[in-house]
């Protein structure tokens, strides 16, 4: 790592804000950063990978989950490990920078010590450093890039498109990008990205004739080696998100077509074949076992920071499966040594991006300031103060999710509230102000409509059962990668290992069992139906902003979590 004194004094200033001693010498600080990001070049094929940044241009706090259950065949396996179990499995020492980056352990205290993570200006510095040491290296963007912030919403994704171009993204595959609509996606691909970024997806086809909408793959020559990158967009986009955004396109896993694409690129001379995927880790693991010829799957969607690639056996040999976390916290580096026309060895490192160790790239800093300038006043509005840590992520609930549920119940005079099990959304530390920007980090979507509707007890059970099956179906190909819908007001019991339609029981409101035939007043947001769009309920951020202004101080949040059966001792769940 090569940093001049001015850059490192900047880094040291960041470090002091993050809790490092001001008495730390420049030499010690420089040594620490050099050691942390010293990644010697290996081999002759080099791939850099980030995913699921969710439009977070600035450094953030993001708490990893303490609940990420693995059920059945997935029990105790990556990525379904949390806390101490995760550290042990991955050989990470407790109380270290890596332990903070990859787990929820001592989150608030560790965040104060180590500072914020990510930020495109800091990632840019690291990308430039790695590309300089790795000739021909490709930067892969795994998607969920153009959505997740107020500025991304208000600029129709343009802030992130410009940032990706500045960062030097070479290849991309999508998911939430599709919620900008077909017309906007094609505008970006055909204009902004033309000749600069390969936007690839083998599994997106036209609904009428089944033609490829985007290039299924790209083949690049790197240091004399032909390298193929195949794109795999999120298969369930029209189900997890409104169908009306992509009415003319179909998605799906498309396993047979994927095998055809692998065979095709190999026929064109590719010696290394990598899938840039937004399937989610469990889906990728199954896919890796069923298709042959992939050297690696570099995945996203489920926000799992996986330090050690999983080696999956298949009819063609071994496929490495990785997942590179979320919110700009990590940059994956996969190096292959290719000899005799095949990869004979590899090295992989998932680098946490600590903003206090990496100086901000000046060009990216300037771009970020420019795109944020028109919105700074609105973003900076202080809505309330939080007394506890606010976070989203976990199979059943998060404290910021609970704030949203509480706001819906109160503001909409509802008995029960539902909030989607979105995995994106940044964290706040105790004592921080909750700003409009923080709220938009949790809610900024193109279908933000709130709803209030009468629902029968039977309908409520059906909803919970359907979402539970999406999360806990024993076949990963039937999992859609979200977390359980968050529930306010209602208590229930769940058996994740149960069969479809029989996982949910003991649904109670104020201690009384729900009546299947009785109707209840239920509030929610982010409806996928076009009818809900036409109804035009007020945006969720307006509802919760009003709630936060009313309460002024958010006390330590008590999570409304279900009673969970059969999970005692599960290494994917830790009590806090």
C-alpha positions as CSV (number, residue, x, y, z in Angstrom):
1,X,0.0,0.0,0.0
2,X,1.5,3.3,-1.0
3,X,0.2,6.4,0.9
4,X,1.8,9.8,1.1
5,X,2.0,11.7,4.4
6,X,-0.9,14.0,3.7
7,X,-3.1,11.0,2.9
8,X,-2.1,9.2,6.1
9,X,-2.6,12.2,8.3
10,X,-6.1,12.2,6.9
11,X,-6.5,8.6,7.7
12,X,-5.1,9.2,11.2
13,X,-7.7,11.9,11.8
14,X,-10.4,9.5,10.8
15,X,-8.9,6.9,13.1
16,X,-8.9,9.2,16.1
17,X,-12.6,9.9,15.5
18,X,-13.2,6.1,15.5
19,X,-11.5,5.7,18.9
20,X,-7.8,5.2,18.1
21,X,-5.5,7.0,20.4
22,X,-4.4,10.4,19.2
23,X,-1.0,9.5,20.7
24,X,-0.6,6.8,18.1
25,X,2.3,7.6,16.0
26,X,2.1,8.2,12.3
27,X,4.4,5.4,11.7
28,X,2.3,3.0,13.8
29,X,-0.9,4.0,12.0
30,X,0.8,3.7,8.6
31,X,2.1,0.3,9.5
32,X,-1.3,-0.9,10.7
33,X,-3.0,0.1,7.5
34,X,-0.2,-1.4,5.3
35,X,-0.5,-4.7,7.2
36,X,-4.2,-4.8,7.0
37,X,-4.5,-4.2,3.3
38,X,-1.2,-5.8,2.2
39,X,-2.5,-8.5,-0.3
40,X,0.4,-9.8,-2.4
41,X,-0.4,-10.5,-6.0
42,X,-1.1,-14.1,-6.9
43,X,-1.5,-15.8,-10.2
44,X,-2.6,-14.2,-13.5
45,X,-6.4,-13.8,-13.3
46,X,-7.7,-11.2,-10.9
47,X,-11.3,-10.5,-10.0
48,X,-12.5,-7.8,-7.6
49,X,-16.0,-8.0,-6.3
50,X,-18.5,-5.9,-4.4
51,X,-22.3,-6.4,-4.1
52,X,-25.4,-5.1,-2.4
53,X,-24.0,-1.7,-1.5
54,X,-27.6,-0.4,-1.7
55,X,-26.5,3.1,-2.8
56,X,-24.4,3.8,0.3
57,X,-21.9,6.4,-1.0
58,X,-20.7,7.5,2.4
59,X,-19.2,5.4,5.2
60,X,-21.8,3.7,7.4
61,X,-22.4,1.6,10.4
62,X,-23.9,-1.8,9.7
63,X,-24.6,-4.5,12.3
64,X,-24.3,-8.1,11.1
65,X,-27.2,-10.4,12.2
66,X,-27.3,-12.5,15.3
67,X,-30.0,-14.7,13.7
68,X,-29.3,-16.3,10.3
69,X,-30.8,-19.8,10.8
70,X,-29.7,-22.8,8.8
71,X,-32.4,-25.5,8.8
72,X,-32.1,-29.2,7.7
73,X,-29.2,-29.7,5.4
74,X,-28.1,-26.1,5.9
75,X,-27.7,-26.5,9.6
76,X,-24.4,-25.3,10.9
77,X,-23.0,-24.5,7.5
78,X,-22.0,-21.2,5.8
79,X,-23.6,-18.8,5.6
80,X,-25.8,-19.8,8.5
81,X,-23.3,-19.1,11.3
82,X,-23.3,-16.1,13.6
83,X,-21.2,-14.6,16.4
84,X,-18.8,-16.9,18.2
85,X,-19.7,-19.8,15.9
86,X,-18.8,-17.7,12.8
87,X,-15.5,-16.6,14.3
88,X,-14.5,-20.1,15.2
89,X,-15.4,-21.6,11.8
90,X,-13.5,-18.9,9.9
91,X,-10.4,-18.7,12.2
92,X,-11.1,-15.1,13.3
93,X,-9.8,-13.9,16.7
94,X,-12.5,-12.2,18.9
95,X,-12.1,-8.5,19.6
96,X,-10.3,-7.8,16.3
97,X,-11.2,-5.6,13.4
98,X,-12.3,-8.6,11.4
99,X,-14.5,-9.8,14.3
100,X,-16.3,-6.5,14.2
101,X,-16.6,-6.4,10.4
102,X,-18.1,-9.9,10.2
103,X,-20.2,-10.2,13.3
104,X,-22.7,-8.4,15.6
105,X,-20.5,-9.0,18.7
106,X,-20.0,-6.0,21.0
107,X,-21.3,-4.0,18.0
108,X,-21.8,-0.5,19.5
109,X,-18.5,-0.5,21.4
110,X,-16.5,-2.0,18.5
111,X,-18.1,0.5,16.1
112,X,-16.9,3.3,18.3
113,X,-13.4,1.9,18.4
114,X,-13.0,1.0,14.7
115,X,-15.2,3.7,13.1
116,X,-17.5,3.5,10.1
117,X,-17.1,1.2,7.2
118,X,-17.4,1.4,3.4
119,X,-17.9,4.6,1.5
120,X,-17.3,4.8,-2.2
121,X,-14.4,7.2,-1.8
122,X,-12.6,4.8,0.5
123,X,-13.5,1.8,-1.7
124,X,-12.1,3.6,-4.7
125,X,-8.7,4.0,-3.0
126,X,-8.6,0.3,-2.3
127,X,-9.8,-0.6,-5.8
128,X,-7.1,1.6,-7.4
129,X,-4.4,0.0,-5.1
130,X,-5.4,-3.5,-6.0
131,X,-5.8,-2.8,-9.7
132,X,-2.3,-1.2,-9.7
133,X,-0.8,-4.4,-8.3
134,X,-2.9,-6.8,-10.5
135,X,-2.6,-6.0,-14.2
136,X,-5.9,-6.4,-16.0
137,X,-8.0,-7.0,-12.9
138,X,-11.8,-6.7,-13.4
139,X,-14.1,-5.0,-11.0
140,X,-17.4,-6.9,-10.7
141,X,-20.6,-5.3,-9.3
142,X,-23.1,-7.9,-8.1
143,X,-26.2,-5.6,-8.1
144,X,-28.4,-3.9,-5.7
145,X,-26.4,-0.8,-6.4
146,X,-28.9,1.8,-7.7
147,X,-31.3,1.5,-4.8
148,X,-31.2,2.1,-1.0
149,X,-30.7,5.8,-0.3
150,X,-32.6,9.1,-0.6
151,X,-30.3,10.4,-3.3
152,X,-30.5,7.2,-5.4
153,X,-34.3,7.5,-5.2
154,X,-34.4,11.2,-6.1
155,X,-31.9,10.9,-8.9
156,X,-33.5,7.8,-10.4
157,X,-30.3,5.9,-9.7
158,X,-28.1,8.4,-11.5
159,X,-25.9,9.1,-8.5
160,X,-24.9,5.5,-8.3
161,X,-24.5,5.1,-12.0
162,X,-22.0,8.0,-12.0
163,X,-20.3,6.6,-8.9
164,X,-19.9,3.1,-10.5
165,X,-18.4,4.6,-13.6
166,X,-16.0,6.7,-11.4
167,X,-15.1,3.6,-9.4
168,X,-14.2,1.7,-12.6
169,X,-16.8,-1.0,-12.6
170,X,-16.2,-3.4,-15.5
171,X,-19.1,-5.8,-15.3
172,X,-22.5,-5.8,-13.5
173,X,-25.6,-8.0,-13.0
174,X,-28.9,-6.7,-11.4
175,X,-31.7,-7.0,-8.9
176,X,-33.2,-3.9,-7.3
177,X,-32.1,-2.0,-10.3
178,X,-35.2,-3.4,-12.0
179,X,-37.5,-1.4,-9.6
180,X,-36.5,1.7,-11.6
181,X,-38.5,0.1,-14.5
182,X,-37.5,-1.4,-17.9
183,X,-37.3,2.0,-19.7
184,X,-34.9,3.5,-17.1
185,X,-32.7,0.3,-16.9
186,X,-32.3,0.2,-20.7
187,X,-31.5,3.9,-20.8
188,X,-28.6,3.4,-18.4
189,X,-27.3,0.3,-20.1
190,X,-27.5,1.8,-23.6
191,X,-26.3,5.3,-22.8
192,X,-24.3,5.6,-19.6
193,X,-22.8,2.1,-19.6
194,X,-22.3,1.7,-23.4
195,X,-18.7,0.8,-24.1
196,X,-17.8,1.1,-20.4
197,X,-19.7,-1.5,-18.3
198,X,-20.9,-4.9,-19.4
199,X,-24.4,-5.4,-18.0
200,X,-25.0,-9.1,-18.1
201,X,-27.8,-11.5,-17.2
202,X,-28.2,-14.9,-18.8
203,X,-31.6,-15.4,-17.1
204,X,-33.5,-12.3,-18.3
205,X,-35.5,-13.0,-21.4
206,X,-38.3,-11.4,-23.3
207,X,-41.7,-12.5,-22.3
208,X,-43.0,-12.9,-25.8
209,X,-40.2,-14.8,-27.7
210,X,-37.7,-15.7,-25.0
211,X,-34.9,-13.7,-26.4
212,X,-32.0,-12.5,-24.3
213,X,-32.6,-9.0,-23.1
214,X,-29.0,-8.4,-22.1
215,X,-25.8,-10.1,-23.0
216,X,-25.6,-13.3,-21.1
217,X,-21.8,-13.1,-20.6
218,X,-18.7,-11.2,-21.5
219,X,-15.3,-12.7,-22.4
220,X,-12.1,-10.8,-21.5
221,X,-8.4,-11.5,-22.2
222,X,-6.4,-11.1,-19.0
223,X,-2.6,-11.6,-19.1
224,X,-3.0,-14.0,-22.0
225,X,-5.9,-15.9,-20.3
226,X,-9.4,-15.9,-21.7
227,X,-11.8,-15.2,-18.9
228,X,-15.6,-15.5,-19.1
229,X,-18.0,-13.8,-16.7
230,X,-21.6,-15.0,-16.9
231,X,-24.4,-12.9,-15.3
232,X,-27.2,-14.3,-13.1
233,X,-29.8,-11.7,-12.1
234,X,-32.1,-12.2,-9.1
235,X,-34.4,-15.0,-10.3
236,X,-37.5,-13.9,-8.4
237,X,-37.5,-10.2,-9.3
238,X,-41.2,-10.2,-10.5
239,X,-42.3,-11.9,-7.4
240,X,-40.3,-10.2,-4.7
241,X,-40.8,-6.8,-6.3
242,X,-43.7,-5.5,-8.4
243,X,-44.3,-7.2,-11.7
244,X,-45.4,-4.0,-13.3
245,X,-41.8,-2.7,-13.3
246,X,-40.7,-5.4,-15.7
247,X,-43.8,-6.5,-17.6
248,X,-42.0,-7.6,-20.8
249,X,-39.2,-9.6,-19.2
250,X,-39.0,-13.0,-17.5
251,X,-36.4,-14.1,-15.0
252,X,-36.0,-17.4,-13.2
253,X,-33.0,-19.6,-12.3
254,X,-32.6,-20.9,-15.9
255,X,-30.2,-23.7,-14.9
256,X,-30.3,-25.4,-18.3
257,X,-29.5,-22.1,-20.1
258,X,-26.7,-21.4,-17.7
259,X,-25.1,-24.8,-18.6
260,X,-25.5,-23.9,-22.2
261,X,-23.7,-20.6,-21.7
262,X,-20.9,-22.3,-19.8
263,X,-20.4,-24.7,-22.6
264,X,-20.6,-21.9,-25.1
265,X,-17.9,-19.7,-23.6
266,X,-15.7,-22.7,-23.1
267,X,-16.2,-23.5,-26.8
268,X,-15.0,-19.9,-27.5
269,X,-11.8,-20.6,-25.6
270,X,-12.5,-19.4,-22.1
271,X,-10.1,-21.0,-19.6
272,X,-11.7,-19.5,-16.5
273,X,-15.5,-19.2,-16.1
274,X,-17.1,-17.3,-13.3
275,X,-20.7,-16.7,-12.5
276,X,-21.5,-13.2,-11.2
277,X,-24.6,-14.0,-9.3
278,X,-27.5,-12.3,-7.4
279,X,-29.1,-15.6,-6.4
280,X,-28.4,-15.6,-2.7
281,X,-25.8,-17.9,-1.1
282,X,-28.0,-21.0,-0.6
283,X,-29.2,-20.9,-4.2
284,X,-25.6,-20.5,-5.4
285,X,-24.5,-23.5,-3.4
286,X,-27.2,-25.7,-4.9
287,X,-26.5,-24.4,-8.4
288,X,-22.8,-25.0,-8.0
289,X,-23.6,-28.7,-7.3
290,X,-25.7,-29.1,-10.4
291,X,-23.9,-27.3,-13.2
292,X,-20.4,-28.1,-14.4
293,X,-17.6,-26.0,-15.7
294,X,-17.8,-23.0,-13.3
295,X,-14.6,-22.1,-11.5
296,X,-16.4,-19.8,-9.1
297,X,-19.7,-18.2,-8.2
298,X,-19.3,-14.7,-6.9
299,X,-22.6,-14.1,-5.2
300,X,-24.8,-11.5,-3.5
301,X,-28.4,-10.9,-2.5
302,X,-28.3,-12.4,1.0
303,X,-25.7,-10.0,2.3
304,X,-23.6,-12.8,3.7
305,X,-20.0,-11.8,4.4
306,X,-18.2,-15.1,3.7
307,X,-14.4,-15.0,4.3
308,X,-13.6,-18.5,3.1
309,X,-15.0,-19.8,-0.3
310,X,-17.1,-22.9,0.0
311,X,-15.8,-25.7,-2.3
312,X,-18.7,-27.4,-4.0
313,X,-18.2,-30.7,-5.8
314,X,-20.1,-31.3,-9.1
315,X,-19.8,-33.5,-12.2
316,X,-17.1,-31.2,-13.6
317,X,-14.9,-30.9,-10.5
318,X,-15.0,-28.1,-7.9
319,X,-16.7,-24.7,-7.9
320,X,-15.8,-22.0,-5.4
321,X,-18.8,-20.2,-3.9
322,X,-18.4,-16.8,-2.3
323,X,-20.7,-14.0,-1.0
324,X,-19.4,-10.5,-0.4
325,X,-21.6,-8.9,2.2
326,X,-23.4,-5.6,1.8
327,X,-23.5,-1.8,2.1
328,X,-20.0,-1.3,0.7
329,X,-18.4,-3.0,3.8
330,X,-16.3,-5.5,1.8
331,X,-14.3,-5.9,-1.4
332,X,-13.7,-9.5,-2.5
333,X,-10.4,-10.4,-4.2
334,X,-10.2,-13.7,-6.1
335,X,-6.9,-14.5,-7.7
336,X,-6.5,-17.6,-10.0
337,X,-3.2,-19.1,-11.1
338,X,-4.0,-20.5,-14.6
339,X,-1.5,-22.9,-16.2
340,X,-1.9,-25.4,-19.0
341,X,-5.3,-24.0,-19.9
342,X,-7.0,-24.3,-16.5
343,X,-7.0,-22.8,-13.0
344,X,-4.6,-24.8,-10.9
345,X,-4.7,-22.8,-7.7
346,X,-6.4,-19.7,-6.2
347,X,-6.3,-17.2,-3.4
348,X,-9.3,-15.4,-2.0
349,X,-9.6,-12.5,0.5
350,X,-12.8,-10.6,1.6
351,X,-11.3,-7.3,2.7
352,X,-13.3,-5.2,5.2
353,X,-13.3,-1.5,4.1
354,X,-12.5,0.5,7.2
355,X,-12.8,4.1,6.2
356,X,-10.4,5.3,8.9
357,X,-7.6,3.1,7.4
358,X,-8.2,4.1,3.8
359,X,-7.9,7.7,2.7
360,X,-10.7,9.0,0.6
361,X,-10.1,9.2,-3.1
362,X,-10.3,12.9,-4.1
363,X,-12.1,12.4,-7.4
364,X,-14.8,10.2,-5.9
365,X,-15.1,12.6,-2.9
366,X,-15.8,15.4,-5.3
367,X,-18.4,13.4,-7.2
368,X,-20.2,12.5,-4.0
369,X,-20.2,16.1,-2.7
370,X,-21.7,17.2,-6.1
371,X,-24.5,14.6,-6.2
372,X,-25.5,15.2,-2.6
373,X,-25.3,19.0,-2.5
374,X,-29.0,19.6,-3.7
375,X,-30.3,17.4,-1.0
376,X,-28.1,18.0,2.0
377,X,-30.6,20.1,4.0
378,X,-33.4,17.6,3.6
379,X,-31.2,14.6,4.4
380,X,-29.8,16.3,7.5
381,X,-33.2,16.9,9.2
382,X,-33.0,15.5,12.7
383,X,-36.2,13.5,13.4
384,X,-35.4,12.0,16.9
385,X,-32.6,10.6,19.1
386,X,-32.1,6.9,19.6
387,X,-31.1,5.6,23.1
388,X,-30.2,2.1,21.8
389,X,-28.6,0.6,18.7
390,X,-30.9,0.7,15.7
391,X,-30.3,-2.0,13.0
392,X,-32.0,-4.0,10.4
393,X,-31.0,-7.6,9.6
394,X,-31.9,-10.9,11.2
395,X,-34.4,-13.6,10.2
396,X,-37.3,-12.2,12.2
397,X,-36.9,-8.6,13.3
398,X,-34.5,-5.7,13.8
399,X,-34.7,-2.7,16.1
400,X,-35.2,-0.2,13.2
401,X,-37.8,-2.6,11.8
402,X,-39.5,-2.4,15.1
403,X,-39.5,1.4,15.0
404,X,-41.2,1.2,11.6
405,X,-43.8,-1.2,13.0
406,X,-44.5,0.9,16.0
407,X,-44.9,3.9,13.8
408,X,-47.4,2.1,11.5
409,X,-49.5,0.9,14.4
410,X,-49.7,4.3,16.0
411,X,-50.0,6.5,12.9
412,X,-52.5,4.3,11.1
413,X,-54.5,3.3,14.2
414,X,-53.9,-0.4,13.3
415,X,-54.1,-3.5,15.4
416,X,-51.4,-5.3,13.5
417,X,-48.6,-4.1,11.3
418,X,-46.5,-5.8,8.6
419,X,-43.1,-4.6,7.4
420,X,-41.1,-6.4,4.7
421,X,-38.1,-8.5,5.6
422,X,-35.7,-6.3,3.6
423,X,-32.0,-7.0,4.3
424,X,-30.8,-3.5,3.4
425,X,-30.7,-0.5,5.8
426,X,-27.8,1.0,7.8
427,X,-27.4,1.0,11.6
428,X,-27.3,3.8,14.2
429,X,-25.4,3.8,17.5
430,X,-26.8,4.8,20.9
431,X,-27.1,8.6,21.2
432,X,-27.1,9.3,17.5
433,X,-29.7,11.5,15.9
434,X,-32.1,9.7,13.5
435,X,-32.0,11.9,10.4
436,X,-34.2,11.8,7.4
437,X,-31.2,10.2,5.6
438,X,-31.2,7.4,8.1
439,X,-34.9,6.8,7.7
440,X,-34.6,6.8,3.9
441,X,-31.8,4.2,4.2
442,X,-34.5,1.9,5.5
443,X,-37.4,2.9,3.2
444,X,-36.2,4.5,-0.1
445,X,-38.0,2.4,-2.7
446,X,-40.1,3.2,-5.8
447,X,-43.2,1.6,-4.3
448,X,-43.3,3.1,-0.8
449,X,-47.1,3.2,-0.5
450,X,-48.6,2.5,2.9
451,X,-51.7,0.4,3.2
452,X,-54.4,-0.2,5.8
453,X,-56.8,-3.1,5.1
454,X,-59.1,-5.4,6.9
455,X,-57.7,-9.0,7.0
456,X,-59.1,-12.1,8.4
457,X,-57.2,-14.3,10.8
458,X,-57.0,-16.9,8.1
459,X,-55.5,-14.5,5.6
460,X,-52.9,-13.3,8.2
461,X,-51.9,-16.9,8.7
462,X,-51.6,-17.5,5.0
463,X,-49.3,-14.5,4.6
464,X,-47.0,-15.6,7.4
465,X,-46.9,-19.2,6.0
466,X,-46.1,-18.0,2.5
467,X,-43.2,-15.8,3.7
468,X,-41.9,-18.6,6.0
469,X,-41.8,-21.0,3.1
470,X,-39.9,-18.5,1.1
471,X,-37.3,-18.4,3.9
472,X,-37.2,-21.9,5.2
473,X,-38.2,-24.2,2.2
474,X,-35.8,-27.1,2.3
475,X,-35.1,-26.6,-1.4
476,X,-33.0,-23.5,-1.9
477,X,-34.5,-23.0,-5.4
478,X,-37.8,-22.1,-3.7
479,X,-36.2,-19.6,-1.4
480,X,-36.4,-16.0,-2.4
481,X,-33.7,-14.7,-0.1
482,X,-35.5,-12.2,2.1
483,X,-36.1,-12.4,5.8
484,X,-39.4,-13.1,7.6
485,X,-42.0,-10.3,7.4
486,X,-41.7,-8.2,10.5
487,X,-44.9,-8.2,12.6
488,X,-46.2,-5.6,15.0
489,X,-48.9,-6.1,17.5
490,X,-49.3,-9.8,16.8
491,X,-47.4,-12.6,18.6
492,X,-47.0,-16.0,17.0
493,X,-45.0,-19.3,17.1
494,X,-43.0,-20.6,14.2
495,X,-41.4,-24.0,13.5
496,X,-38.8,-23.3,10.7
497,X,-38.4,-27.1,10.1
498,X,-42.1,-27.6,9.7
499,X,-43.8,-28.4,6.4
500,X,-45.4,-25.8,4.1
501,X,-48.6,-24.5,5.6
502,X,-47.9,-25.8,9.1
503,X,-45.0,-23.6,10.4
504,X,-47.1,-20.9,12.0
505,X,-49.2,-21.4,15.1
506,X,-50.4,-19.6,18.3
507,X,-51.2,-16.3,16.6
508,X,-52.3,-14.0,19.4
509,X,-53.4,-10.4,19.7
510,X,-53.4,-8.9,23.2
511,X,-53.1,-12.5,24.5
512,X,-56.1,-13.7,22.6
513,X,-55.9,-16.3,19.8
514,X,-56.7,-14.8,16.4
515,X,-60.1,-15.9,15.0
516,X,-59.7,-17.2,11.5
517,X,-63.1,-15.7,10.5
518,X,-62.7,-12.3,12.3
519,X,-61.2,-9.3,10.5
520,X,-58.4,-7.1,11.9
521,X,-57.1,-3.7,10.9
522,X,-53.7,-4.3,9.4
523,X,-51.2,-1.7,8.3
524,X,-48.3,-2.3,5.9
525,X,-46.1,-0.9,3.2
526,X,-44.3,-1.8,0.0
527,X,-47.2,-3.6,-1.7
528,X,-46.3,-5.4,-4.9
529,X,-49.7,-5.1,-6.5
530,X,-50.5,-2.6,-9.2
531,X,-53.9,-1.9,-7.4
532,X,-52.0,-0.7,-4.3
533,X,-50.0,1.6,-6.6
534,X,-53.2,3.1,-8.0
535,X,-54.6,3.6,-4.4
536,X,-51.6,5.8,-3.7
537,X,-51.2,5.5,0.0
538,X,-48.8,8.0,1.7
539,X,-45.1,7.1,1.5
540,X,-43.7,5.1,4.4
541,X,-41.0,7.7,5.1
542,X,-43.6,10.4,5.7
543,X,-45.5,8.2,8.1
544,X,-42.4,7.2,10.1
545,X,-40.9,10.7,10.0
546,X,-44.1,12.0,11.6
547,X,-43.9,9.2,14.2
548,X,-40.3,10.0,15.1
549,X,-41.0,13.8,15.3
550,X,-43.8,12.9,17.8
551,X,-41.7,10.6,20.0
552,X,-38.5,12.7,19.8
553,X,-36.6,10.0,21.7
554,X,-36.6,6.4,20.7
555,X,-36.1,4.4,23.9
556,X,-34.3,1.0,23.8
557,X,-36.5,-1.0,21.5
558,X,-38.1,-4.3,22.6
559,X,-38.3,-6.6,19.6
560,X,-41.6,-8.3,18.8
561,X,-40.1,-11.6,17.9
562,X,-41.9,-14.9,17.5
563,X,-41.5,-18.0,19.7
564,X,-39.2,-20.2,17.5
565,X,-39.3,-24.0,17.8
566,X,-36.5,-26.4,17.4
567,X,-33.6,-24.0,17.3
568,X,-31.9,-24.6,20.6
569,X,-28.1,-24.8,20.0
570,X,-28.4,-23.7,16.4
571,X,-25.1,-21.9,15.5
572,X,-27.1,-19.6,13.3
573,X,-28.9,-18.0,16.2
574,X,-27.5,-16.2,19.3
575,X,-29.4,-14.6,22.1
576,X,-28.6,-10.9,22.9
